[in-house]
Amino acid sequence: MGKSKKASMELGISTFGEVEPERGSGGALKSHRRMQELLIETRLADEVGLQVVAVGEHHRPDFIVSAPEVVLGAIAAVTSKVRLSSSVTVLSSADPVRTFQQFATVDLISGGRAEILAGRGSFIESFPLFGYDLEDYDDLFIEKLGLLLQINQEEVVNWKGKYRPSLQRQGIYPRPYQRSLPIWIGVGGTPASAARAGRLGLPMTLAILGGRPEQFVSYVELYKKSAREAGHDPASLPLAVNSQLHIAEDSQTAANDFYPVYEQLMNRVGRERGWSPMTRAHFEALRGPDGPLLVGNPEEVAEKIVYEHRILGQTRFLGQMIKGEGLPHEKVLRSIELLGTRVAALVREKLAV
C-alpha cells in the first residue's frame, strides 16, 4: 500500500489598491504613492516565497486598480516566481477578446504566470460606465464567460451572441506562453455561481469576507456535486479562499493596527449599501475563531487557514490586504513577510500531520 498524499496549499495575497480619493484632474500623488507601494508589496511576496499575487478591478475613486492587467504587467517586471492573477475581472462589463489579449500579454511578459479570476462583480459602477444594463447582469456574464473559454482553447474563433458583435473565423492574438490561461470563477454569495463553476470544471475562488466559513460548506458541496454530474473529477479542481488579513507578532497589536482602516472601509461601503455601522465589538467577533477575518498573530492566522482547509478543502488561500492612511506601509510589509515565512511554515506543519 502506497503512502497517502499530504495536503498542500498555495498561499498568496490580494489587493484592490485602496486609496484616499483625489478629486480633480492631475496631481494624483496619493494614487502614485499607493501604486509604488503595491509594487513593493508584491515584490516582497515573491521574495518571501508566496505563490500568488492577485489584484482586483474597481471603477471608484477609493481604489486605484481599474486595469488589473496593466498592474500585473508591472508586477511581472519586478517578480520572478509568483503567479499573477486578477482577484476579480468584472467580465460582465468587459470585452472577452480584449480580456484574453491583455492577460495573454501578461503571460508573455511573465513567462507563463498569468491567471484570470472572472466574476460578475459586487460593485456595479462598471455597468453604466461601459454602457451595460444591470437587468442583464447574469446573462452578460454567462455569454462572455462562454466566449472567453472558447478563445482560450481556439486560436481562430467562430462565435455568435446577443451582447457582442459576432466573430467569423477571427484569429485572437497574442496567444499565451502557457498552453491556455488558467481561468477561475469568483463566487461571493450566489450558489448558482458555484454550481456553474462546477459544471464547467473550472477552479473556484470563494470570497469569504462577511459570513462565517461554515456557511460556505454548502457552496463547496454544490460545486463538487455539479462537477461530478457534469463528468468532471471534483478532486482535481483547485479551490481558493480569499479573506481579509493582517498579521503582527502580537494579536492585540494586529487588531489595533487593522481596525481603524477596516472600520473606515466597511462604513464607507456600508453607507452605500445600508449596512449597520461597524463597531469594535463587531470587528472582534469577525476576527474570532469562527469569523471570516484573519487578523492576529501568526499562530492564530495559521490555525484559521488550516481550520478552513479542514471544512472546505481549499488548495489556495489569498489574504486580502487593506491599506489605509492610518496603517503604516511598513506594517503591511511586515504582515506579508509573516505570511510568507512563519504562517506558511505553520500551515505546512499542520497539514502534514
C-alpha positions in Angstrom: 0.0 0.0 0.0 1.5 3.4 -1.0 1.9 6.4 1.2 -1.0 8.8 1.4 -0.6 12.1 -0.4 -0.2 15.0 2.1 -2.4 18.0 1.6 -0.7 21.1 0.2 -1.8 24.7 -0.2 -0.7 27.8 -2.1 -0.6 31.0 -0.1 -0.8 34.5 -1.6 -2.0 38.0 -1.2 -4.7 40.0 -3.0 -5.5 43.7 -3.1 -7.8 46.2 -4.7 -5.4 49.1 -4.1 -7.4 51.2 -1.6 -6.5 54.9 -1.7 -7.9 58.2 -0.3 -10.0 59.8 -3.1 -8.3 62.6 -5.1 -10.7 64.8 -6.8 -9.9 66.8 -10.0 -7.6 66.3 -12.9 -3.8 65.7 -12.5 -1.7 65.6 -9.4 -2.8 62.2 -8.2 0.1 62.0 -5.7 -1.6 59.6 -3.3 -2.5 57.3 -6.1 1.0 57.4 -7.4 2.4 56.6 -4.0 -0.1 53.8 -3.4 0.8 52.2 -6.8 4.5 52.2 -5.9 3.7 50.7 -2.5 1.7 47.9 -4.3 4.7 47.1 -6.4 6.9 46.9 -3.3 4.4 44.6 -1.6 4.2 42.2 -4.5 7.9 42.1 -4.9 8.2 41.2 -1.2 5.6 38.5 -1.6 7.7 36.9 -4.3 10.8 37.2 -2.2 9.4 35.5 0.9 8.0 32.6 -1.1 4.3 33.3 -1.5 2.9 31.6 -4.6 0.2 34.0 -5.8 -0.4 37.8 -6.1 -3.9 39.0 -7.2 -5.2 42.5 -7.9 -8.8 43.3 -8.3 -10.9 45.6 -10.5 -12.9 48.6 -9.3 -14.0 51.8 -11.0 -14.3 54.0 -8.0 -12.3 57.0 -6.6 -11.3 55.0 -3.5 -9.4 52.2 -5.4 -6.5 52.6 -7.9 -6.9 49.4 -9.8 -9.3 49.7 -12.7 -7.0 47.9 -15.1 -5.6 44.8 -13.3 -3.8 43.6 -16.5 -1.7 46.7 -16.6 -0.8 46.5 -12.9 0.0 42.7 -13.3 2.3 43.6 -16.2 4.2 45.9 -13.9 4.3 43.3 -11.2 5.6 40.8 -13.7 8.6 43.0 -14.3 9.6 43.1 -10.6 8.9 39.4 -9.7 10.1 36.0 -10.9 8.1 33.2 -9.5 4.8 34.3 -8.1 1.6 33.5 -10.0 -0.2 36.7 -11.3 -3.9 36.8 -11.1 -6.8 39.2 -11.0 -8.7 39.0 -7.7 -11.7 39.8 -9.9 -12.0 40.7 -13.5 -15.6 42.0 -14.0 -16.2 40.0 -17.1 -19.9 41.1 -17.4 -18.8 44.6 -18.4 -15.6 43.7 -20.2 -14.8 42.5 -23.8 -13.7 38.9 -23.6 -11.4 39.4 -26.6 -9.5 42.2 -25.0 -9.5 40.5 -21.7 -7.9 37.4 -23.2 -5.4 39.5 -25.2 -4.4 41.6 -22.2 -3.9 38.5 -19.9 -2.1 36.7 -22.7 0.3 39.7 -22.9 0.9 39.5 -19.1 1.6 35.7 -19.6 4.2 36.5 -22.2 5.8 39.2 -20.1 5.9 36.9 -17.0 6.9 33.7 -18.7 3.7 31.8 -18.1 2.5 33.1 -14.7 -0.8 34.8 -15.6 -4.3 33.7 -14.5 -7.8 35.2 -14.7 -10.3 35.3 -11.9 -13.6 36.1 -13.7 -16.6 37.4 -11.7 -19.7 39.4 -12.0 -18.5 42.0 -9.6 -20.0 43.0 -6.2 -19.7 46.7 -7.2 -21.8 47.8 -10.2 -20.1 51.1 -11.4 -18.6 49.4 -14.5 -22.1 48.6 -15.9 -23.2 52.2 -16.7 -19.6 53.2 -17.3 -19.4 50.8 -20.3 -23.0 51.0 -21.4 -24.5 47.8 -20.0 -27.9 47.3 -18.4 -27.9 45.8 -14.9 -31.0 43.9 -15.8 -28.7 41.8 -18.0 -26.3 41.2 -15.0 -26.2 37.4 -15.1 -26.9 36.9 -18.8 -23.9 39.1 -19.7 -21.6 37.0 -17.5 -22.8 33.7 -18.9 -22.4 34.8 -22.5 -19.0 36.5 -22.1 -17.6 33.6 -20.0 -18.5 31.2 -22.8 -16.7 33.3 -25.3 -13.6 33.7 -23.1 -13.4 30.0 -22.6 -13.7 29.4 -26.3 -11.0 31.9 -27.2 -8.7 30.3 -24.5 -8.9 27.0 -26.4 -9.2 28.1 -30.1 -6.9 30.4 -32.0 -9.4 31.1 -34.7 -12.9 31.7 -33.4 -16.4 31.4 -34.8 -19.0 32.8 -32.4 -22.4 34.5 -32.2 -24.0 36.0 -29.2 -26.5 38.7 -28.1 -24.4 41.3 -26.4 -21.3 41.5 -28.6 -20.7 41.5 -32.4 -20.2 38.1 -33.9 -16.8 36.6 -34.8 -16.3 34.9 -38.1 -13.0 33.0 -38.3 -11.3 35.7 -36.4 -7.8 34.9 -35.1 -7.3 36.1 -31.5 -3.7 37.2 -30.7 -1.3 37.1 -29.0 -1.6 33.5 -27.7 -0.3 33.0 -24.1 3.1 31.4 -23.1 1.1 28.7 -21.3 -0.9 26.3 -23.5 -4.0 28.1 -22.1 -4.7 30.6 -19.4 -6.0 29.3 -16.1 -9.5 30.8 -15.7 -11.0 30.7 -12.2 -14.6 31.7 -11.2 -15.1 34.1 -8.3 -18.0 33.3 -6.0 -19.3 35.6 -3.3 -22.9 34.8 -2.2 -24.6 33.1 -5.1 -25.0 29.3 -5.0 -25.8 29.3 -8.8 -22.2 30.6 -9.4 -20.7 27.7 -7.5 -22.9 25.3 -9.5 -21.8 26.9 -12.8 -18.1 26.7 -11.9 -18.6 23.0 -11.1 -20.5 22.2 -14.3 -17.8 23.9 -16.4 -15.0 22.1 -14.5 -13.3 25.4 -13.6 -11.4 26.3 -10.5 -13.4 28.3 -7.9 -12.5 31.1 -5.5 -14.7 31.8 -2.5 -14.7 35.4 -1.2 -15.3 34.9 2.5 -15.5 38.5 3.6 -18.6 38.6 5.7 -20.1 35.3 6.7 -18.6 32.5 8.8 -16.5 30.0 6.9 -19.0 27.2 7.8 -21.7 29.0 5.8 -19.7 28.2 2.6 -19.5 24.4 3.1 -22.8 24.1 1.2 -21.2 26.1 -1.7 -18.3 23.6 -1.9 -20.6 20.7 -1.8 -22.7 22.1 -4.6 -19.6 22.9 -6.6 -18.3 19.3 -6.3 -21.8 17.8 -6.9 -22.2 19.9 -10.1 -18.7 19.0 -11.3 -19.3 15.3 -10.7 -22.7 15.3 -12.5 -21.0 17.1 -15.5 -18.4 14.4 -15.7 -15.5 16.2 -14.0 -13.4 14.9 -11.2 -14.0 17.2 -8.2 -10.8 16.1 -6.5 -8.8 17.5 -9.4 -10.4 21.0 -9.3 -8.5 23.7 -7.4 -10.4 25.7 -4.8 -9.3 29.0 -3.3 -10.5 31.1 -0.3 -10.0 34.9 -0.3 -10.3 36.6 3.1 -9.1 39.9 4.6 -5.9 39.6 6.6 -3.4 41.4 8.8 -0.7 39.8 10.9 1.6 41.1 13.6 3.7 39.4 16.2 1.1 40.2 18.8 -2.6 39.5 18.4 -3.8 42.7 20.0 -1.3 44.8 18.1 -2.6 43.3 14.8 -6.2 44.2 15.8 -5.3 47.7 16.9 -3.4 48.3 13.7 -6.1 47.0 11.4 -9.3 48.1 12.9 -9.2 51.8 12.0 -8.7 51.2 8.3 -11.1 48.3 8.2 -13.8 50.3 10.0 -13.3 53.2 7.6 -13.6 50.9 4.6 -16.6 49.0 5.8 -18.5 52.0 6.9 -17.8 53.8 3.6 -19.2 50.9 1.6 -21.9 50.2 4.2 -23.4 53.7 3.9 -23.9 52.9 0.2 -25.5 49.5 0.9 -27.5 50.3 4.0 -25.3 48.2 6.4 -25.3 48.8 10.2 -22.2 50.8 11.3 -19.1 48.8 12.0 -18.1 48.8 15.7 -15.1 47.5 17.5 -17.2 44.8 19.2 -18.4 43.6 15.7 -14.9 43.6 14.4 -13.7 41.5 17.4 -16.4 39.0 16.6 -15.4 38.9 13.0 -11.8 38.1 13.9 -12.9 35.5 16.4 -12.3 31.7 16.0 -15.3 31.2 13.7 -15.3 34.6 12.0 -14.1 35.5 8.5 -11.3 38.0 9.4 -7.8 36.6 9.7 -6.4 39.3 12.0 -4.0 38.2 14.7 -0.6 36.7 15.3 1.0 34.1 13.0 -0.3 31.2 15.1 -3.9 32.4 15.1 -3.8 33.1 11.4 -2.3 29.7 10.6 -4.8 27.9 12.7 -7.7 29.7 11.0 -6.3 28.8 7.5 -6.0 25.2 8.5 -9.4 25.2 10.0 -10.9 26.5 6.8 -9.0 23.8 4.9 -10.5 21.1 7.1 -14.0 22.2 6.4 -13.7 23.5 2.9 -10.7 21.7 1.4 -9.2 24.7 -0.3 -5.9 24.3 -2.2 -5.1 28.1 -2.2 -5.5 30.8 0.3 -5.3 34.5 -0.6 -5.0 37.1 2.2 -6.7 40.3 1.1 -4.5 43.2 2.2 -6.2 46.5 3.1 -4.0 49.6 3.2 -5.4 52.9 4.5 -4.0 56.2 5.6 -4.0 55.0 9.3 -1.9 51.9 8.6 1.8 52.5 8.0 3.2 50.7 5.0 5.9 49.0 6.9 3.3 47.2 8.9 1.6 46.0 5.8 5.0 44.7 4.6 5.6 43.0 7.9 2.3 41.3 7.6 3.2 39.9 4.1 6.6 38.8 5.4 5.0 37.0 8.3 2.5 35.3 6.0 5.3 34.0 3.7 7.6 32.9 6.5 6.0 32.0 9.9 2.4 31.4 8.8 3.5 29.4 5.7 5.7 27.2 7.9 3.0 26.6 10.5 0.4 25.7 7.8 2.8 23.2 6.2 3.5 21.7 9.5 -0.2 21.4 10.5 -1.2 20.0 7.1 1.5 17.4 7.3 0.0 15.9 10.5 
